């Protein structure tokens, strides 16, 4: 495990309405991004990469059964991805794991002409952005 630095997220917890659906979509995506299964319990799972882990949990304390990224709160998570080739490969595989491509008419440049990314939404309405690492990113 890498030593965390100040400002690095410790963990991100996402409350989901259906754990099985979340494990299908998030488990696949996080594994493809290099995360490994970290914790597993009856109502949740977590995956770790370095000092950060991401949790999906079907909490009994949920106050609603649906998520709308356009409401106040979390809109989406964005992940660095090692190059355009991997963004494109993950985009092709995503529908088989519960993800749908957002903005297909503007893909892969929905974020602008110099921004190669895939915007994906799972069946519960959670969005991720997979952003290709470019030379500008590493400078």
N, C-alpha and C positions, 0 to 999 in steps of 0.2 A: 504494500500500500504506500502511495506517495504521501509525504508530509503535506498537510493542507497549508495554504497560505491565507492570510486575512482576506476576507471577502469571497473566498471560494464557498459555494453552497455545501453545507453539511449533508442535507438531504432535502428531497422534494417529495411531498406526500399528496397523492391524488386520490380523492374519494370517488369511487365508481359505483354505478348502480348494479353492475353485474360482474362479479369477480372472474368468472370463466371467460367472458368476452374480453375483459381487460388482460387476462393472462395470455390469451390468443394474440391480441394485437400488440400490447406493450411488451410482453415477453419476447416475441419475435424481434421487434424493432430494437429493443435494448440489447439483446444478444448480438444482433447484427452490427450494432455500434460499439461492441466490445465490452459491454457490461456482463457480469456473471451473476447468476442467482446467488443471493446473499442470505435472505431469510424467507421462511415459508410458514404460514400459520393458517388456521381455518378461514379467516376472513381477509387474508392478504398475502402479498409477496413483495419482495424487494430485490433489486439488482444493483450491484456496486461496480463502479469504475473509479479506480484510485480512491481518493478520500470521500467521494460523493456517492450516495445511493438514492435511488428513486423507488418510491413505494406506491403500489396500488392497493387500495383497501376498500372493501365493501363494509362500511361502518354501519352499525345499527343506529347511529346518531344522525344519519342523513336526514335533511329536512325537505328534500325534493328528490324525485326519481330521474330527473334529467339534468343535463349540463348544457348551457348555452354560452359559448365563448364570447358572445356579444353583450352579455350582461356584465355588470361590474365584477371584477375579479380577474382571474387568470384568463388571458386570451389564448396564448399558445406557448409551447416550449420550443426553442430553436437549438439545434445541435450542429456542431462542426462535423463535416464528413470529408474523408480523405479523397477529394477530387471529384470532378464531374462524372467520371466513369462509375463511381460508387453511388452517387446520388441517382444516376440513371438506372443502375441495376436495382437499387432498393425501390425505386418508383415502379419498376416493372413487377417486382415481387409483392409489393404492398397489398394489392387487392386480394391476394390469396391468404392474407393474414388479418383481414378486417379493416383495412385502410382504403380510403378513396382519395383520389387526386382532386384537390381544389384548384380552381382557376386553370382548367386544362387548356383553354384557348390561349393562355399566356405562358404556359409552362415551356421551358424551365426558367424563364426570365420574368416571372410575375412580380418580382421585387425590383426590377429595373434591368437595363440592358447588360450591366456588368455584374449581375447577381444571379449565379446559377444555383437554383434551389428547387426543392419540391415541397409543396405545402400539402400535407396529408391530414385527413380527418378520419377518426375511427367511428364505429357505429354508434358510440355514445356521445359524439359531438366534440371530442377532444382533438385539438389540432397540434401538429408538430410541423416544424420547418426544418428541413435537412439542407444545410448550406454548404456548398462545396468550398473547401479550403483552397484559396488561391494564393498567388505570390504576394498580393497586397496584404492578405490576412497575416502572413508570416513575417512581415517586415516590422 
